Amino acid sequence: MAAWCLSLHADYACRRSGACCTSGWPIHVETERLGEWREARASGRLAFDESGCPDGLPFQAAHDLPPGAGAVLRMRESGACVLYDGCARSCAVHRDLGHSSLPTACQHFPRRCLIEPDRTSVSLSHCCPTVARLAFRTDVAPAIVRAPASLVGHMTLEGLDAREALPPLLRPGLLADRETYRAWEAFVVRTLALDVTPDAALAAIAALTNELVRWTPGEGELSRRFEELQGSERFSAMTVLKFNGVIGEHRSAPWDCDRPIRQFLAAHAFGNWCAYNGRGLRTVVRSLEAALQAVRAEAARACASAGRALDEDLLLEAFRAADLRLVHLADPVALAERLGAVEGPER
């Protein structure tokens, strides 16, 4: 099955920041890994600091494990995994046994996938500092591209499995089709690539979406209606610039932070789980508005804590904190249900 990603993420590679290895998150270890690690430990092929491991093994039994898991990784009081070598900024299993011997969760992070019948969309979590830094790129514009083997070719991709699901909803009670949804998704990403404020881009996206969701089957094909809307003067790039003139008079920082924020939002637009967990296209747009609000809230918190104006380092940390909340801590179904209030009988 073909895999696609955002152009910003196509050349992602782990830079060994150690953020995931020191997060304190419980990491489940698949049952088949346990025997491999025991054998490697007994033969001396796996070496790590055993302090805090009374039996000399890096994992321990746990309750309520998901199917296929046999244990969880042990953590130090600092929140670091016992397999993590802070001095070398490396994982003992990765170093001694190779990438394929890592737990699936470690292999997969920071990928967040939407798996459909004919393709897999691979987005990345900005909770990873390396991914967060990619939002500041100026050498490539956001676009949806084929995912290279370096990003997806060495693992089984996991995520929201929509292979047996109906296509996304256009609005409550009416399905879209996957082809039109993907064309709309590409339009959202293209709009977020324009040199406008994030608010102006989202306002333009919302305006076109509000027109599109009024479509009825008696008007002909949905795809044709979307093409008409895209081609109309009302929703041209010049119209987005007009939104920018109205909304973008005041910037939130003395430097241009709009581009990285728009690119952060583009990553949320691509492969958005609300397409299947939500109640329509407005829910997906609302999720982007919520992501923008989350970044601004985290940026304000970071500035207050640091006692200085927003800069690139603080914005990067705001991206990380926002995705920690939106991608890793929030229940995706509950979040989509909450955001779906926008699909009410009257907006």
Phi and psi in degrees as GROMACS dihedral restraints (atoms count N, CA, C in turn):
[ dihedral_restraints ]
;  ai    aj    ak    al  type     phi  dphi    fc
    3     4     5     6     1   -68.1    20    10
    4     5     6     7     1   142.4    20    10
    6     7     8     9     1  -115.6    20    10
    7     8     9    10     1   140.9    20    10
    9    10    11    12     1  -125.6    20    10
   10    11    12    13     1   155.1    20    10
   12    13    14    15     1  -147.3    20    10
   13    14    15    16     1   176.7    20    10
   15    16    17    18     1   -83.4    20    10
   16    17    18    19     1   140.8    20    10
   18    19    20    21     1   -55.3    20    10
   19    20    21    22     1   -33.5    20    10
   21    22    23    24     1   -61.3    20    10
   22    23    24    25     1   -27.1    20    10
   24    25    26    27     1  -103.7    20    10
   25    26    27    28     1    -3.5    20    10
   27    28    29    30     1   -60.1    20    10
   28    29    30    31     1   -35.0    20    10
   30    31    32    33     1  -102.7    20    10
   31    32    33    34     1    22.8    20    10
   33    34    35    36     1   -58.5    20    10
   34    35    36    37     1   138.8    20    10
   36    37    38    39     1  -148.4    20    10
   37    38    39    40     1   144.5    20    10
   39    40    41    42     1   -60.3    20    10
   40    41    42    43     1   131.4    20    10
   42    43    44    45     1  -107.2    20    10
   43    44    45    46     1    11.8    20    10
   45    46    47    48     1    55.6    20    10
   46    47    48    49     1    48.7    20    10
   48    49    50    51     1   -69.9    20    10
   49    50    51    52     1   -26.4    20    10
   51    52    53    54     1    84.8    20    10
   52    53    54    55     1     0.2    20    10
   54    55    56    57     1   -61.6    20    10
   55    56    57    58     1   -43.0    20    10
   57    58    59    60     1   -71.6    20    10
   58    59    60    61     1   -31.9    20    10
   60    61    62    63     1   -77.3    20    10
   61    62    63    64     1   -13.0    20    10
   63    64    65    66     1  -121.1    20    10
   64    65    66    67     1    17.8    20    10
   66    67    68    69     1   -78.2    20    10
   67    68    69    70     1   -20.2    20    10
   69    70    71    72     1    82.1    20    10
   70    71    72    73     1     3.4    20    10
   72    73    74    75     1   -69.8    20    10
   73    74    75    76     1   140.7    20    10
   75    76    77    78     1   -69.8    20    10
   76    77    78    79     1   125.5    20    10
   78    79    80    81     1  -111.6    20    10
   79    80    81    82     1   118.3    20    10
   81    82    83    84     1   -79.2    20    10
   82    83    84    85     1   142.3    20    10
   84    85    86    87     1  -113.3    20    10
   85    86    87    88     1   125.8    20    10
   87    88    89    90     1   -64.0    20    10
   88    89    90    91     1   148.3    20    10
   90    91    92    93     1   -56.8    20    10
   91    92    93    94     1   -40.4    20    10
   93    94    95    96     1   -67.0    20    10
   94    95    96    97     1   -25.5    20    10
   96    97    98    99     1   -70.1    20    10
   97    98    99   100     1   -32.2    20    10
   99   100   101   102     1   -59.8    20    10
  100   101   102   103     1   -46.7    20    10
  102   103   104   105     1   -63.9    20    10
  103   104   105   106     1   -40.4    20    10
  105   106   107   108     1   -61.8    20    10
  106   107   108   109     1   -44.3    20    10
  108   109   110   111     1   -68.7    20    10
  109   110   111   112     1   -38.8    20    10
  111   112   113   114     1   -61.1    20    10
  112   113   114   115     1   -44.4    20    10
  114   115   116   117     1   -65.5    20    10
  115   116   117   118     1   -41.7    20    10
  117   118   119   120     1   -67.0    20    10
  118   119   120   121     1   -35.2    20    10
  120   121   122   123     1   -68.2    20    10
  121   122   123   124     1   -43.2    20    10
  123   124   125   126     1   -66.4    20    10
  124   125   126   127     1   -33.3    20    10
  126   127   128   129     1   -87.9    20    10
  127   128   129   130     1    -3.2    20    10
  129   130   131   132     1    83.5    20    10
  130   131   132   133     1     7.0    20    10
  132   133   134   135     1   -80.2    20    10
  133   134   135   136     1   -16.4    20    10
  135   136   137   138     1  -120.1    20    10
  136   137   138   139     1   117.9    20    10
  138   139   140   141     1  -125.6    20    10
  139   140   141   142     1   135.3    20    10
  141   142   143   144     1  -159.0    20    10
  142   143   144   145     1   169.3    20    10
  144   145   146   147     1   -71.9    20    10
  145   146   147   148     1   112.7    20    10
  147   148   149   150     1   -84.8    20    10
  148   149   150   151     1     0.9    20    10
  150   151   152   153     1   -60.8    20    10
  151   152   153   154     1   132.1    20    10
  153   154   155   156     1    86.9    20    10
  154   155   156   157     1     5.3    20    10
  156   157   158   159     1  -122.9    20    10
  157   158   159   160     1    87.0    20    10
  159   160   161   162     1   -58.5    20    10
  160   161   162   163     1   -28.4    20    10
  162   163   164   165     1  -101.3    20    10
  163   164   165   166     1     7.3    20    10
  165   166   167   168     1    75.4    20    10
  166   167   168   169     1    10.0    20    10
  168   169   170   171     1  -113.2    20    10
  169   170   171   172     1   146.5    20    10
  171   172   173   174     1   -83.5    20    10
  172   173   174   175     1     4.8    20    10
  174   175   176   177     1  -129.5    20    10
  175   176   177   178     1   163.9    20    10
  177   178   179   180     1  -146.3    20    10
  178   179   180   181     1   159.4    20    10
  180   181   182   183     1   -67.4    20    10
  181   182   183   184     1   155.2    20    10
  183   184   185   186     1  -152.5    20    10
  184   185   186   187     1   160.6    20    10
  186   187   188   189     1   -91.9    20    10
  187   188   189   190     1   159.7    20    10
  189   190   191   192     1    55.4    20    10
  190   191   192   193     1    45.2    20    10
  192   193   194   195     1   -76.3    20    10
  193   194   195   196     1   147.5    20    10
  195   196   197   198     1   -71.6    20    10
  196   197   198   199     1   163.6    20    10
  198   199   200   201     1   -55.6    20    10
  199   200   201   202     1   135.3    20    10
  201   202   203   204     1    92.5    20    10
  202   203   204   205     1   -17.2    20    10
  204   205   206   207     1   -91.5    20    10
  205   206   207   208     1   143.7    20    10
  207   208   209   210     1  -118.0    20    10
  208   209   210   211     1   -11.1    20    10
  210   211   212   213     1  -168.9    20    10
  211   212   213   214     1   177.1    20    10
  213   214   215   216     1  -123.9    20    10
  214   215   216   217     1   153.0    20    10
  216   217   218   219     1   -69.0    20    10
  217   218   219   220     1   143.7    20    10
  219   220   221   222     1   -76.9    20    10
  220   221   222   223     1   146.8    20    10
  222   223   224   225     1  -120.6    20    10
  223   224   225   226     1   149.4    20    10
  225   226   227   228     1   -85.2    20    10
  226   227   228   229     1   168.6    20    10
  228   229   230   231     1   -59.5    20    10
  229   230   231   232     1   -28.2    20    10
  231   232   233   234     1   -72.3    20    10
  232   233   234   235     1   -12.5    20    10
  234   235   236   237     1    96.3    20    10
  235   236   237   238     1    -1.9    20    10
  237   238   239   240     1   -81.9    20    10
  238   239   240   241     1   144.3    20    10
  240   241   242   243     1   -65.7    20    10
  241   242   243   244     1   143.1    20    10
  243   244   245   246     1   -64.8    20    10
  244   245   246   247     1   -18.5    20    10
  246   247   248   249     1   -85.0    20    10
  247   248   249   250     1    -7.1    20    10
  249   250   251   252     1   -86.3    20    10
  250   251   252   253     1   127.1    20    10
  252   253   254   255     1   -98.3    20    10
  253   254   255   256     1   101.8    20    10
  255   256   257   258     1   -64.6    20    10
  256   257   258   259     1   -34.0    20    10
  258   259   260   261     1   -66.5    20    10
  259   260   261   262     1   -45.1    20    10
  261   262   263   264     1   -87.9    20    10
  262   263   264   265     1    -8.1    20    10
  264   265   266   267     1    51.0    20    10
  265   266   267   268     1    53.6    20    10
  267   268   269   270     1  -147.0    20    10
  268   269   270   271     1   160.3    20    10
  270   271   272   273     1   -96.8    20    10
  271   272   273   274     1   134.9    20    10
  273   274   275   276     1   -63.0    20    10
  274   275   276   277     1   -40.9    20    10
  276   277   278   279     1   -65.3    20    10
  277   278   279   280     1   -45.6    20    10
  279   280   281   282     1   -60.7    20    10
  280   281   282   283     1   -42.8    20    10
  282   283   284   285     1   -67.9    20    10
  283   284   285   286     1   -46.1    20    10
  285   286   287   288     1   -90.5    20    10
  286   287   288   289     1   -32.9    20    10
  288   289   290   291     1  -116.1    20    10
  289   290   291   292     1   -17.7    20    10
  291   292   293   294     1   102.8    20    10
  292   293   294   295     1   164.1    20    10
  294   295   296   297     1   -58.7    20    10
  295   296   297   298     1   -38.9    20    10
  297   298   299   300     1   -68.4    20    10
  298   299   300   301     1   -14.0    20    10
  300   301   302   303     1   -92.1    20    10
  301   302   303   304     1    -3.6    20    10
  303   304   305   306     1   -70.3    20    10
  304   305   306   307     1   155.3    20    10
  306   307   308   309     1   -57.7    20    10
  307   308   309   310     1   151.2    20    10
  309   310   311   312     1   -56.3    20    10
  310   311   312   313     1   -40.1    20    10
  312   313   314   315     1   -60.4    20    10
  313   314   315   316     1   -39.1    20    10
  315   316   317   318     1   -72.3    20    10
  316   317   318   319     1   -37.5    20    10
  318   319   320   321     1   -63.0    20    10
  319   320   321   322     1   -37.8    20    10
  321   322   323   324     1   -83.5    20    10
  322   323   324   325     1   -37.0    20    10
  324   325   326   327     1   -60.8    20    10
  325   326   327   328     1   138.2    20    10
  327   328   329   330     1   -98.3    20    10
  328   329   330   331     1    25.1    20    10
  330   331   332   333     1   -71.6    20    10
  331   332   333   334     1   143.8    20    10
  333   334   335   336     1  -135.7    20    10
  334   335   336   337     1   111.7    20    10
  336   337   338   339     1  -111.6    20    10
  337   338   339   340     1   146.2    20    10
  339   340   341   342     1  -115.4    20    10
  340   341   342   343     1   116.2    20    10
  342   343   344   345     1  -105.1    20    10
  343   344   345   346     1   115.1    20    10
  345   346   347   348     1  -112.7    20    10
  346   347   348   349     1   173.0    20    10
  348   349   350   351     1   -58.0    20    10
  349   350   351   352     1   -32.6    20    10
  351   352   353   354     1  -120.4    20    10
  352   353   354   355     1     0.3    20    10
  354   355   356   357     1  -163.3    20    10
  355   356   357   358     1   161.8    20    10
  357   358   359   360     1  -121.8    20    10
  358   359   360   361     1   127.2    20    10
  360   361   362   363     1   -96.3    20    10
  361   362   363   364     1   123.4    20    10
  363   364   365   366     1  -111.9    20    10
  364   365   366   367     1   104.6    20    10
  366   367   368   369     1  -102.2    20    10
  367   368   369   370     1   169.2    20    10
  369   370   371   372     1  -126.1    20    10
  370   371   372   373     1   145.1    20    10
  372   373   374   375     1   -84.2    20    10
  373   374   375   376     1   130.5    20    10
  375   376   377   378     1   -75.7    20    10
  376   377   378   379     1    -0.2    20    10
  378   379   380   381     1   -62.2    20    10
  379   380   381   382     1   -27.5    20    10
  381   382   383   384     1   -76.0    20    10
  382   383   384   385     1   124.1    20    10
  384   385   386   387     1   -58.3    20    10
  385   386   387   388     1   -34.1    20    10
  387   388   389   390     1   -64.1    20    10
  388   389   390   391     1   -42.0    20    10
  390   391   392   393     1   -67.4    20    10
  391   392   393   394     1   -43.4    20    10
  393   394   395   396     1   -57.3    20    10
  394   395   396   397     1   -37.8    20    10
  396   397   398   399     1   -65.8    20    10
  397   398   399   400     1   -30.0    20    10
  399   400   401   402     1   -65.0    20    10
  400   401   402   403     1   -22.8    20    10
  402   403   404   405     1   -66.6    20    10
  403   404   405   406     1   -16.3    20    10
  405   406   407   408     1   -93.3    20    10
  406   407   408   409     1     5.5    20    10
  408   409   410   411     1   -63.3    20    10
  409   410   411   412     1   143.6    20    10
  411   412   413   414     1  -122.1    20    10
  412   413   414   415     1    -0.5    20    10
  414   415   416   417     1   -91.6    20    10
  415   416   417   418     1    -7.3    20    10
  417   418   419   420     1  -149.6    20    10
  418   419   420   421     1   141.7    20    10
  420   421   422   423     1   -89.8    20    10
  421   422   423   424     1   150.2    20    10
  423   424   425   426     1   -61.0    20    10
  424   425   426   427     1   130.0    20    10
  426   427   428   429     1  -159.1    20    10
  427   428   429   430     1   160.6    20    10
  429   430   431   432     1   -95.7    20    10
  430   431   432   433     1   122.0    20    10
  432   433   434   435     1  -133.7    20    10
  433   434   435   436     1   164.9    20    10
  435   436   437   438     1   -63.4    20    10
  436   437   438   439     1   135.4    20    10
  438   439   440   441     1   -77.6    20    10
  439   440   441   442     1   130.0    20    10
  441   442   443   444     1   -73.2    20    10
  442   443   444   445     1   161.0    20    10
  444   445   446   447     1   -60.7    20    10
  445   446   447   448     1   -30.0    20    10
  447   448   449   450     1   -63.2    20    10
  448   449   450   451     1   -23.6    20    10
  450   451   452   453     1   -92.5    20    10
  451   452   453   454     1   -32.8    20    10
  453   454   455   456     1  -131.8    20    10
  454   455   456   457     1    -7.6    20    10
  456   457   458   459     1   -81.5    20    10
  457   458   459   460     1    -3.9    20    10
  459   460   461   462     1  -116.9    20    10
  460   461   462   463     1    21.6    20    10
  462   463   464   465     1  -160.6    20    10
  463   464   465   466     1   163.4    20    10
  465   466   467   468     1   -88.1    20    10
  466   467   468   469     1   120.7    20    10
  468   469   470   471     1   -77.2    20    10
  469   470   471   472     1   136.3    20    10
  471   472   473   474     1  -127.7    20    10
  472   473   474   475     1   158.4    20    10
  474   475   476   477     1   164.5    20    10
  475   476   477   478     1  -146.7    20    10
  477   478   479   480     1   -76.7    20    10
  478   479   480   481     1   114.7    20    10
  480   481   482   483     1   -91.4    20    10
  481   482   483   484     1   104.6    20    10
  483   484   485   486     1  -109.7    20    10
  484   485   486   487     1    22.0    20    10
  486   487   488   489     1   -65.6    20    10
  487   488   489   490     1   -29.1    20    10
  489   490   491   492     1  -103.4    20    10
  490   491   492   493     1     5.2    20    10
  492   493   494   495     1   -87.6    20    10
  493   494   495   496     1   156.8    20    10
  495   496   497   498     1   -69.0    20    10
  496   497   498   499     1   161.9    20    10
  498   499   500   501     1   -59.8    20    10
  499   500   501   502     1   165.3    20    10
  501   502   503   504     1   -59.1    20    10
  502   503   504   505     1   153.9    20    10
  504   505   506   507     1   -78.5    20    10
  505   506   507   508     1   138.8    20    10
  507   508   509   510     1   -75.2    20    10
  508   509   510   511     1   -47.8    20    10
  510   511   512   513     1  -153.2    20    10
  511   512   513   514     1   169.2    20    10
  513   514   515   516     1   -54.0    20    10
  514   515   516   517     1   126.2    20    10
  516   517   518   519     1    88.7    20    10
  517   518   519   520     1    -3.3    20    10
  519   520   521   522     1  -139.3    20    10
  520   521   522   523     1   120.9    20    10
  522   523   524   525     1   -78.4    20    10
  523   524   525   526     1   146.5    20    10
  525   526   527   528     1   -86.8    20    10
  526   527   528   529     1  -167.4    20    10
  528   529   530   531     1  -123.2    20    10
  529   530   531   532     1   154.9    20    10
  531   532   533   534     1   -61.8    20    10
  532   533   534   535     1   -35.6    20    10
  534   535   536   537     1   -65.1    20    10
  535   536   537   538     1   -43.9    20    10
  537   538   539   540     1   -69.3    20    10
  538   539   540   541     1   -38.6    20    10
  540   541   542   543     1   -59.7    20    10
  541   542   543   544     1   -42.7    20    10
  543   544   545   546     1   -68.0    20    10
  544   545   546   547     1   -36.0    20    10
  546   547   548   549     1   -64.6    20    10
  547   548   549   550     1   -40.1    20    10
  549   550   551   552     1   -66.1    20    10
  550   551   552   553     1   -41.3    20    10
  552   553   554   555     1   -60.2    20    10
  553   554   555   556     1   -42.8    20    10
  555   556   557   558     1   -65.2    20    10
  556   557   558   559     1   -37.4    20    10
  558   559   560   561     1   -61.7    20    10
  559   560   561   562     1   -41.6    20    10
  561   562   563   564     1   -61.5    20    10
  562   563   564   565     1   -46.3    20    10
  564   565   566   567     1   -63.8    20    10
  565   566   567   568     1   -42.1    20    10
  567   568   569   570     1   -62.8    20    10
  568   569   570   571     1   -40.2    20    10
  570   571   572   573     1   -65.9    20    10
  571   572   573   574     1   -37.4    20    10
  573   574   575   576     1   -72.7    20    10
  574   575   576   577     1   -10.7    20    10
  576   577   578   579     1   -87.5    20    10
  577   578   579   580     1   -11.0    20    10
  579   580   581   582     1   -71.8    20    10
  580   581   582   583     1   151.9    20    10
  582   583   584   585     1   -82.5    20    10
  583   584   585   586     1    72.7    20    10
  585   586   587   588     1  -137.3    20    10
  586   587   588   589     1   173.3    20    10
  588   589   590   591     1   -70.8    20    10
  589   590   591   592     1   154.7    20    10
  591   592   593   594     1   -57.3    20    10
  592   593   594   595     1   -37.1    20    10
  594   595   596   597     1   -63.9    20    10
  595   596   597   598     1   -41.4    20    10
  597   598   599   600     1   -65.7    20    10
  598   599   600   601     1   -42.3    20    10
  600   601   602   603     1   -61.1    20    10
  601   602   603   604     1   -46.4    20    10
  603   604   605   606     1   -67.5    20    10
  604   605   606   607     1   -34.5    20    10
  606   607   608   609     1   -64.5    20    10
  607   608   609   610     1   -41.6    20    10
  609   610   611   612     1   -66.3    20    10
  610   611   612   613     1   -41.7    20    10
  612   613   614   615     1   -62.2    20    10
  613   614   615   616     1   -44.7    20    10
  615   616   617   618     1   -63.8    20    10
  616   617   618   619     1   -39.3    20    10
  618   619   620   621     1   -63.0    20    10
  619   620   621   622     1   -47.6    20    10
  621   622   623   624     1   -65.2    20    10
  622   623   624   625     1   -40.9    20    10
  624   625   626   627     1   -62.9    20    10
  625   626   627   628     1   -40.7    20    10
  627   628   629   630     1   -62.5    20    10
  628   629   630   631     1   -31.7    20    10
  630   631   632   633     1   -73.9    20    10
  631   632   633   634     1   -43.1    20    10
  633   634   635   636     1   -63.5    20    10
  634   635   636   637     1   -40.6    20    10
  636   637   638   639     1   -71.5    20    10
  637   638   639   640     1    -8.4    20    10
  639   640   641   642     1   -82.1    20    10
  640   641   642   643     1    -6.8    20    10
  642   643   644   645     1   -57.7    20    10
  643   644   645   646     1   145.1    20    10
  645   646   647   648     1  -126.4    20    10
  646   647   648   649     1   152.2    20    10
  648   649   650   651     1   -56.8    20    10
  649   650   651   652     1   -25.7    20    10
  651   652   653   654     1   -69.2    20    10
  652   653   654   655     1   -11.3    20    10
  654   655   656   657     1   -88.5    20    10
  655   656   657   658     1     1.8    20    10
  657   658   659   660     1   105.0    20    10
  658   659   660   661     1  -161.4    20    10
  660   661   662   663     1   -73.4    20    10
  661   662   663   664     1   141.9    20    10
  663   664   665   666     1   -62.8    20    10
  664   665   666   667     1   -39.0    20    10
  666   667   668   669     1   -61.6    20    10
  667   668   669   670     1   -38.4    20    10
  669   670   671   672     1   -68.1    20    10
  670   671   672   673     1   -40.1    20    10
  672   673   674   675     1   -61.2    20    10
  673   674   675   676     1   -40.3    20    10
  675   676   677   678     1   -66.0    20    10
  676   677   678   679     1   -40.8    20    10
  678   679   680   681     1   -61.9    20    10
  679   680   681   682     1   -39.9    20    10
  681   682   683   684     1   -62.7    20    10
  682   683   684   685     1   -43.6    20    10
  684   685   686   687     1   -65.4    20    10
  685   686   687   688     1   -43.3    20    10
  687   688   689   690     1   -61.8    20    10
  688   689   690   691     1   -37.6    20    10
  690   691   692   693     1   -82.9    20    10
  691   692   693   694     1    -9.4    20    10
  693   694   695   696     1   -76.4    20    10
  694   695   696   697     1   151.9    20    10
  696   697   698   699     1   -62.3    20    10
  697   698   699   700     1   -29.5    20    10
  699   700   701   702     1   -61.9    20    10
  700   701   702   703     1   -29.2    20    10
  702   703   704   705     1  -121.4    20    10
  703   704   705   706     1    30.8    20    10
  705   706   707   708     1   -79.2    20    10
  706   707   708   709     1   171.3    20    10
  708   709   710   711     1   -60.1    20    10
  709   710   711   712     1   -33.2    20    10
  711   712   713   714     1   -63.9    20    10
  712   713   714   715     1   -34.6    20    10
  714   715   716   717     1   -65.1    20    10
  715   716   717   718     1   -38.9    20    10
  717   718   719   720     1   -61.9    20    10
  718   719   720   721     1   -39.0    20    10
  720   721   722   723     1   -65.8    20    10
  721   722   723   724     1   -31.0    20    10
  723   724   725   726     1   -68.0    20    10
  724   725   726   727     1   -41.2    20    10
  726   727   728   729     1   -55.6    20    10
  727   728   729   730     1   -41.3    20    10
  729   730   731   732     1   -62.9    20    10
  730   731   732   733     1   -38.7    20    10
  732   733   734   735     1   -65.7    20    10
  733   734   735   736     1   -32.2    20    10
  735   736   737   738     1   -81.2    20    10
  736   737   738   739     1   -43.5    20    10
  738   739   740   741     1   -92.0    20    10
  739   740   741   742     1   -30.0    20    10
  741   742   743   744     1   -96.2    20    10
  742   743   744   745     1    27.5    20    10
  744   745   746   747     1   -67.8    20    10
  745   746   747   748     1   -32.5    20    10
  747   748   749   750     1  -117.3    20    10
  748   749   750   751     1   119.3    20    10
  750   751   752   753     1   -88.4    20    10
  751   752   753   754     1   154.0    20    10
  753   754   755   756     1   -87.2    20    10
  754   755   756   757     1    -1.8    20    10
  756   757   758   759     1  -152.0    20    10
  757   758   759   760     1   156.6    20    10
  759   760   761   762     1   -70.9    20    10
  760   761   762   763     1    -8.5    20    10
  762   763   764   765     1  -119.2    20    10
  763   764   765   766     1   166.0    20    10
  765   766   767   768     1   -79.8    20    10
  766   767   768   769     1    94.4    20    10
  768   769   770   771     1   -93.7    20    10
  769   770   771   772     1     0.9    20    10
  771   772   773   774     1   -64.6    20    10
  772   773   774   775     1   -43.1    20    10
  774   775   776   777     1   -59.7    20    10
  775   776   777   778     1   -53.1    20    10
  777   778   779   780     1   -61.6    20    10
  778   779   780   781     1   -33.9    20    10
  780   781   782   783     1   -68.5    20    10
  781   782   783   784     1   -42.2    20    10
  783   784   785   786     1   -60.7    20    10
  784   785   786   787     1   -39.7    20    10
  786   787   788   789     1   -71.5    20    10
  787   788   789   790     1   -32.6    20    10
  789   790   791   792     1   -60.5    20    10
  790   791   792   793     1   -44.3    20    10
  792   793   794   795     1   -67.3    20    10
  793   794   795   796     1   -35.6    20    10
  795   796   797   798     1   -60.9    20    10
  796   797   798   799     1   -38.4    20    10
  798   799   800   801     1   -65.6    20    10
  799   800   801   802     1   -31.1    20    10
  801   802   803   804     1   -77.1    20    10
  802   803   804   805     1   -30.0    20    10
  804   805   806   807     1   -70.3    20    10
  805   806   807   808     1   -37.1    20    10
  807   808   809   810     1   -78.4    20    10
  808   809   810   811     1   130.3    20    10
  810   811   812   813     1    63.5    20    10
  811   812   813   814     1    31.8    20    10
  813   814   815   816     1   -69.6    20    10
  814   815   816   817     1   124.3    20    10
  816   817   818   819     1   -67.5    20    10
  817   818   819   820     1   -20.5    20    10
  819   820   821   822     1   -64.1    20    10
  820   821   822   823     1   -18.9    20    10
  822   823   824   825     1   -58.3    20    10
  823   824   825   826     1   -33.9    20    10
  825   826   827   828     1  -107.3    20    10
  826   827   828   829     1   -30.9    20    10
  828   829   830   831     1   -83.7    20    10
  829   830   831   832     1   -18.3    20    10
  831   832   833   834     1   -94.8    20    10
  832   833   834   835     1  -168.6    20    10
  834   835   836   837     1  -114.7    20    10
  835   836   837   838     1     9.7    20    10
  837   838   839   840     1   157.9    20    10
  838   839   840   841     1   177.9    20    10
  840   841   842   843     1   -65.9    20    10
  841   842   843   844     1   -31.6    20    10
  843   844   845   846     1   -62.5    20    10
  844   845   846   847     1   -32.3    20    10
  846   847   848   849     1   -64.8    20    10
  847   848   849   850     1   -39.5    20    10
  849   850   851   852     1   -64.7    20    10
  850   851   852   853     1   -44.2    20    10
  852   853   854   855     1   -61.2    20    10
  853   854   855   856     1   -41.6    20    10
  855   856   857   858     1   -62.6    20    10
  856   857   858   859     1   -33.4    20    10
  858   859   860   861     1   -65.5    20    10
  859   860   861   862     1   -33.3    20    10
  861   862   863   864     1   -71.1    20    10
  862   863   864   865     1   -39.8    20    10
  864   865   866   867     1   -62.8    20    10
  865   866   867   868     1   -39.3    20    10
  867   868   869   870     1   -65.8    20    10
  868   869   870   871     1   -37.9    20    10
  870   871   872   873     1   -64.4    20    10
  871   872   873   874     1   -39.8    20    10
  873   874   875   876     1   -64.2    20    10
  874   875   876   877     1   -43.0    20    10
  876   877   878   879     1   -63.0    20    10
  877   878   879   880     1   -39.9    20    10
  879   880   881   882     1   -64.0    20    10
  880   881   882   883     1   -43.0    20    10
  882   883   884   885     1   -62.4    20    10
  883   884   885   886     1   -43.9    20    10
  885   886   887   888     1   -64.6    20    10
  886   887   888   889     1   -39.3    20    10
  888   889   890   891     1   -65.1    20    10
  889   890   891   892     1   -43.7    20    10
  891   892   893   894     1   -68.4    20    10
  892   893   894   895     1   -34.7    20    10
  894   895   896   897     1   -66.3    20    10
  895   896   897   898     1   -41.6    20    10
  897   898   899   900     1   -63.1    20    10
  898   899   900   901     1   -40.9    20    10
  900   901   902   903     1   -64.2    20    10
  901   902   903   904     1   -42.5    20    10
  903   904   905   906     1   -65.3    20    10
  904   905   906   907     1   -41.4    20    10
  906   907   908   909     1   -65.0    20    10
  907   908   909   910     1   -41.4    20    10
  909   910   911   912     1   -64.5    20    10
  910   911   912   913     1   -40.0    20    10
  912   913   914   915     1   -68.8    20    10
  913   914   915   916     1   -39.3    20    10
  915   916   917   918     1   -82.9    20    10
  916   917   918   919     1   -18.2    20    10
  918   919   920   921     1    69.9    20    10
  919   920   921   922     1    32.4    20    10
  921   922   923   924     1  -148.9    20    10
  922   923   924   925     1   166.4    20    10
  924   925   926   927     1   -68.9    20    10
  925   926   927   928     1   161.0    20    10
  927   928   929   930     1   -61.3    20    10
  928   929   930   931     1   130.9    20    10
  930   931   932   933     1  -133.4    20    10
  931   932   933   934     1  -176.7    20    10
  933   934   935   936     1   -63.2    20    10
  934   935   936   937     1   -40.9    20    10
  936   937   938   939     1   -63.6    20    10
  937   938   939   940     1   -41.3    20    10
  939   940   941   942     1   -70.9    20    10
  940   941   942   943     1   -36.8    20    10
  942   943   944   945     1   -66.8    20    10
  943   944   945   946     1   -39.3    20    10
  945   946   947   948     1   -58.4    20    10
  946   947   948   949     1   -44.5    20    10
  948   949   950   951     1   -67.0    20    10
  949   950   951   952     1   -31.6    20    10
  951   952   953   954     1   -66.4    20    10
  952   953   954   955     1   -40.0    20    10
  954   955   956   957     1   -59.3    20    10
  955   956   957   958     1   -45.7    20    10
  957   958   959   960     1   -62.0    20    10
  958   959   960   961     1   -45.8    20    10
  960   961   962   963     1   -67.6    20    10
  961   962   963   964     1   -38.3    20    10
  963   964   965   966     1   -64.0    20    10
  964   965   966   967     1   -43.6    20    10
  966   967   968   969     1   -72.4    20    10
  967   968   969   970     1   -29.1    20    10
  969   970   971   972     1   -57.5    20    10
  970   971   972   973     1   -43.9    20    10
  972   973   974   975     1   -73.3    20    10
  973   974   975   976     1   -48.6    20    10
  975   976   977   978     1   -77.7    20    10
  976   977   978   979     1   -37.3    20    10
  978   979   980   981     1   -96.4    20    10
  979   980   981   982     1   -37.9    20    10
  981   982   983   984     1  -106.0    20    10
  982   983   984   985     1   -32.0    20    10
  984   985   986   987     1   -98.7    20    10
  985   986   987   988     1   -32.5    20    10
  987   988   989   990     1   -75.6    20    10
  988   989   990   991     1   140.6    20    10
  990   991   992   993     1   -72.7    20    10
  991   992   993   994     1   119.2    20    10
  993   994   995   996     1   -62.9    20    10
  994   995   996   997     1   -34.0    20    10
  996   997   998   999     1   -71.7    20    10
  997   998   999  1000     1   -45.1    20    10
  999  1000  1001  1002     1   -64.6    20    10
 1000  1001  1002  1003     1   -38.3    20    10
 1002  1003  1004  1005     1   -63.5    20    10
 1003  1004  1005  1006     1   -45.9    20    10
 1005  1006  1007  1008     1   -63.4    20    10
 1006  1007  1008  1009     1   -37.4    20    10
 1008  1009  1010  1011     1   -64.5    20    10
 1009  1010  1011  1012     1   -42.2    20    10
 1011  1012  1013  1014     1   -65.3    20    10
 1012  1013  1014  1015     1   -46.1    20    10
 1014  1015  1016  1017     1   -66.4    20    10
 1015  1016  1017  1018     1   -27.1    20    10
 1017  1018  1019  1020     1   -67.3    20    10
 1018  1019  1020  1021     1    -5.9    20    10
 1020  1021  1022  1023     1   -59.3    20    10
 1021  1022  1023  1024     1   -22.8    20    10
 1023  1024  1025  1026     1   -67.0    20    10
 1024  1025  1026  1027     1   -16.5    20    10
 1026  1027  1028  1029     1   -86.9    20    10
 1027  1028  1029  1030     1    13.7    20    10
 1029  1030  1031  1032     1   -59.2    20    10
 1030  1031  1032  1033     1   172.8    20    10
 1032  1033  1034  1035     1   -59.6    20    10
 1033  1034  1035  1036     1   -33.7    20    10
 1035  1036  1037  1038     1  -131.5    20    10
 1036  1037  1038  1039     1   128.7    20    10
